[in-house]
Amino acid sequence: MKLVKLRKLWKINTVEKKDNTFNKLLIPCFYFLVFSLKTIQPMIFSKIRNHHSFLQKALLFLLTTVLIVLLFPKTGSFKYEFQKGTPWKHETLMAPYDFPILKSDEDISKERAEIKENHKATLVIDPFLFELKAEEFINDFEEKWAIDKQVKKDNKFTFFNLFKEKKISIRSKKATLANYGLQVLENVYEKGIIQLTDELELKSEDEEVLLKRDNIAKKIELGDLYTIQTASNHIHSLSKLSDQESNFLTPLLLDALEQNVFFDQSATEKMLQQELDNLSTARGMVQQGQVIISQGELITDEKYLALTSYKQNFEGQNWKDGSGNWFLIGQLLLVFVALLIFYLFLQQFRPDVLADNTKITFLLSMILLMVLMGSLTVAISTKLLYLMPFCLLPIILKAFFDTRLALFTHLIAIVIIGFLVPNSFEFLYLQLMAGIVSILSVLQMYKRAQLFTSAAKIIAIYFASYFAMALTQEGSVDNIKWMNFVLFAGNGALTLFAYPMIFAFEKTFSLVSDVSLLELSDTNSPLLRELAQKAPGTFHHSMQVANLAEEGILEIGGNALLVRAGALYHDLGKMKNPQFFIENQNTGINPHDELSFEESAQIIIEHVKNGIAIAKAYNLPDELIDFIRTHHGTSMVQYFYKQYVASFPDEIEVSEKFTYPGPKPYSRETAVLMMADGVEAAARSLQQPTAESIDHLVEGIINKQIDEEQFVNADITLKAITQIKKLFKKKLQSIHHVRVAY
């Protein structure tokens, strides 16, 4: 389609320019391009098609690299590692520019606590309350005066005329007494009557507070203010009045008392926040060219603060002149190299895992998930790093893969996270030690008690490792941050979430864990119950094969749960035609007598295909279906083949009719099952089993499988096969009760 469009475009552009010399020169070039595209395009698509699996893996690794780098800080990385109390192992470090020496977090926290403790409460005075209460006082005064003196009430005798306009002369006894009362009230309200709150009642009288009047704050002592009680006492103690005047004026003054000083919560918090914001985080400056620390010099508290300040200043700079691009390239290379090492490890030691893109996606997702957890933790607070359960990674991987792969993946993840976190060496040491302990302690994931034991061991190794590192850094136990031990305990407790996460990853990536294998090995499961009902002889045979295969794989090393589950389901296909298999024939009637040799062989061979179909219908995992596919490999149905050859000796090249389609076993687990299946079935045919006959039978069957190259794709050695032979002989003798006559 692209070539057709290209030709049309050429015709449109050259239809009016046929005589153009330039066009004449372009015509050969155009056809050369067309020829090249027609030739090269199929080659490109062919190469992509032939290498699509590798390209998918490369895309997964590149995508993971990019996503991890996106989580990295977009600043320079400080190239020096240092710890308090150790010598400076690098060259003498000089300041390339001026920078402040930052206070430690402990010093800043201490100063903030002092500010909060010494912060003064802010009070506000109501400037209008006096006039309101004074007006009430004069009105009450005039009313009481008229009643006591039995005179007519003077409506002109008001606070406004007496105090404001001063229209009333104070020479009269009445005006003098009223004016005196107003002066007392004014003095009391000027000083202030405080409203006590919970915040103020706990303070002593000599506690300094801020009294805000007309937006101007003034320091006073709390005892300088009146309360209602102290103001009442002050009025009762007035000495310039006669008894008669006091009896008249005092009740009026007491009624005029009201609180006019209040605690201002908003202003107090605002001023506290201003003080906290103005707190200086620096305790000095380092000038350009000044020696920060010399080579071999001990990193004391002061030197540690200077180095930490330089590191923060260096990493916090806004890099210009293309430096940001170089940092990005460097980060991409760092992550790419780490993931490349991971790829090479899989290629060398776990090619079966590398061949499965689903498993690769799962492993890379786990690494990315751990890096994401580390990145988010650093963004929130680096103090929470000790709380994050990075040991979940090896524990979860141990449920699906072997110990070596789980540990190596954990190592790659924490190395990458080390570029994100402060004190990278301390982080790597703690997480590596805890990861190793978690892998070594969780030997069988299906035993729940082991996960709790593993959590306790992880907490213990965190405690011991951190305590040891703190002693080497601080030189004493006085400066150890004991709160970190609480975080480590929480870290260990969070590892218990491994179980639900394993279940989630099982369903998401179609993986099989030991827990699932244990559930599938339950003989009360619906599928195995159906097998026991429809083909009881086959079920009993499968149980015996499971016992033999499990012992065999334990002898040479492998996944015993996987072998046992695979053995229990390997002959599922016999449920379709159970009467055609000798172990299920209990009536003395053999249906093969009515069939040709080829038909009988096909029915026997088809139990593999039928078993695969049944397993898929019941959603059994592919790991178990592999046992069904491979338990006969590419061997032959010897009984019917020999009968056919004996009956038709002139026939040639008919062996394919009697041969299983395969594939051959490609793991030590499937190889052990093939051996166990062969020797257990053959042992049933022994009329009088003896040690010699069992020995001859085991050697003959397994040696024939070796001669037919059934184990060439499996990771199993001749030494391991010899061990299995000895074990099978011993077990079969026990099963058939072989003993020496005496």
Order of alpha helices (4+ residues) and beta strands (2+ residues): alpha-alpha-alpha-beta-beta-alpha-beta-alpha-alpha-alpha-beta-beta-alpha-alpha-beta-alpha-beta-beta-alpha-alpha-alpha-alpha-alpha-alpha-alpha-alpha-alpha-alpha-alpha-alpha-alpha-alpha-alpha-alpha-alpha-alpha-alpha-alpha
